Amino acid sequence: MDKISGLLAEAKPLYKQRKKERQIMAGTFCSLVIGVWVGVQAMLPAPTLSEGQFYDYMAMLYDGDSYFAYEVESDDMLPLDGYGFYEVS
């Protein structure tokens, strides 16, 4: 039993050193991947809309009956008072 304890005590510093090296390598690799990703994203052009595309988009959103068609049933509504608060009976 003493021999096993001696082997474990001898191997413990080596195990801790290798574990620390693996953690450093993993952190370095993750930092490198994140740095490359940020660099690539910084070099890519930002997607933009031309003025015509913007007006077409806004017209599609707001110039139609579907924008204001909420289709809420009167049974689904809660009674409100004149201030917009819920009426309590």
C-alpha positions in Angstrom: 0.0 0.0 0.0 2.9 2.3 0.7 4.3 1.7 -2.7 1.0 2.8 -4.4 0.9 5.9 -2.2 4.5 6.7 -3.2 3.7 6.2 -6.9 0.6 8.5 -6.6 2.6 11.1 -4.7 5.3 11.0 -7.4 2.8 11.2 -10.3 0.7 14.0 -8.8 2.9 16.9 -9.8 3.3 15.6 -13.3 -0.5 15.1 -13.6 -1.2 18.6 -12.3 1.4 20.1 -14.8 -0.1 18.2 -17.7 -3.6 19.3 -16.7 -2.5 22.9 -16.5 -0.8 22.7 -19.9 -4.1 21.3 -21.4 -6.1 24.1 -19.9 -3.7 26.7 -21.3 -3.8 25.1 -24.7 -7.6 25.0 -24.7 -7.8 28.6 -23.6 -5.3 29.6 -26.3 -7.2 27.7 -29.0 -10.6 29.3 -27.9 -9.1 32.7 -27.9 -7.6 32.2 -31.3 -10.9 31.0 -32.7 -12.8 33.9 -31.2 -10.2 36.4 -32.5 -10.3 35.0 -36.0 -14.1 35.1 -36.0 -14.2 38.7 -34.7 -11.6 39.7 -37.3 -13.5 38.1 -40.2 -16.7 39.7 -39.0 -15.0 43.1 -38.9 -13.7 42.7 -42.5 -17.1 41.7 -43.9 -19.2 44.5 -45.3 -22.3 45.3 -43.3 -25.6 44.4 -45.0 -27.3 47.6 -46.0 -30.6 48.5 -47.7 -30.8 51.1 -50.5 -33.3 53.8 -50.1 -35.7 52.2 -52.5 -35.5 48.8 -50.7 -36.1 50.6 -47.4 -39.3 52.3 -48.7 -40.5 49.1 -50.2 -40.0 47.3 -46.9 -41.8 50.1 -45.0 -44.7 50.0 -47.5 -45.0 46.3 -47.2 -45.2 46.6 -43.4 -47.6 49.5 -43.0 -49.5 49.9 -46.3 -52.0 47.1 -46.0 -55.0 46.0 -44.1 -53.2 43.1 -42.6 -51.1 45.4 -40.4 -54.2 46.6 -38.5 -56.2 43.4 -38.6 -55.7 42.1 -35.1 -58.7 39.8 -35.3 -59.4 40.0 -31.5 -62.7 38.7 -30.4 -64.8 40.8 -28.0 -64.9 37.8 -25.6 -61.0 37.9 -25.4 -60.9 41.5 -24.2 -60.8 42.6 -20.6 -63.0 45.6 -19.6 -61.0 48.8 -19.2 -62.0 52.0 -17.5 -61.6 55.5 -19.0 -57.9 55.6 -18.0 -57.0 52.3 -19.5 -56.8 50.4 -16.3 -58.6 47.1 -15.8 -62.1 47.5 -14.3 -62.5 45.7 -11.0 -66.0 44.7 -10.1 
